[in-house]
Amino acid sequence: MTVPASDVFREPKRFIPLPTEGGGGSLVGNSYISKWAQCPRAWFNSFYRPFEGSQGVRPRYVSEHLLKGGTFHEGIAELYLSGCRDGEDTGEWNLDQAIGVLESHHKRNESQYEESTLYETDLNLTRSMLTAYYSEFGLGGPSQDYPTIRTLHDGEGLPLVERDFSVDLGYGGYVYTCRADLLILHHGYPKVMEHKTSAPGLWAQKRVASIQFDSQFTGEIFVLKALFPHEILEGALVNVVIKGGKTKIALRESTTRSDEDLRHFRLSTIHILQQIDEAVHKFNQALIEGNDIEWAMSLYFPDHGERTQACDNYGGCEFRSLCRSKNRIDRVLPTFRPRTRAEVVESRENPF
């Protein structure tokens, strides 16, 4: 879907993230756009701050919440894949196969844990979550998915699980990309299904309630409707899996978007990209003129986190120490590491 740029969208010197290595990334995606909307300062630190020959910084260690969510996500993706054979979803999941993938992924990330004791704790938790999910939604379970929910396959008979999809935004060569957890038939209607993890109780209920105005799902529906115009895509089914849930393993809710919602989504995405382009252009010009990085950052990448509450959401912004130590930046910055080339463009929302 390519829409010719109009005079409304005149381009300043544009900034496009570097190409990803190994596939799976986004040129521009939900977390890349949303990070700017929440706080341009956080966006700068995450994607553009010059540091040790790279662009963007990351904490030396990854939040255990993200690591735990990523481990479970790999396991549940394999669970749905394991039921797909010869171009069809059989519903016959292989729990041992899925747990094997979960364990391998977790092992690869062991060095990312700042507290080694949490490594085993999280491994045991995610294994038990996947086992409980299998017992609840697998064949013979009280809420079995199949055949109400069936994984869709592409024209070559390959399951549509963990696939990247992208659409030209019609502005400046930008391409909006999403990674769908899986495409399904739900009661006979095509949907995208997304897995999320949440703490139990009120947290899980809030997460489910938030999906009606969640830009990740709007973006996915925008891309998929553009790529598959002849399919009647019935929105997204969000699967919120509860960490340590006993009475409830998962909460599920569907969400849709109108054509007008999708039109506004495209326009608002382009508007944010224009802001990024302009800020990056002015920042680079300030450096060429001999100005200091921190001074130029303060002019063109304002701190909005206090106003949007991004400083404390979801356990707190990973760059809070940089903002709190403006006069000691040279001491605090070494506690971060440069982002890898692939991480710079990992602009899709973390899938957990």
Beta strands, then each sheet from edge to edge (+ up, - down):
strand 1: 50-51
strand 2: 54-55
strand 3: 57-59
strand 4: 84-85
strand 5: 88-89
strand 6: 149-151
strand 7: 161-168
strand 8: 175-186
strand 9: 189-198
strand 10: 236-242
strand 11: 250-255
strand 12: 336-338
sheet 1: 1+ 2-
sheet 2: 3+ 12-
sheet 3: 4+ 5-
sheet 4: 6+ 8- 7+
sheet 5: 6+ 8- 9+ 10+ 11-
end
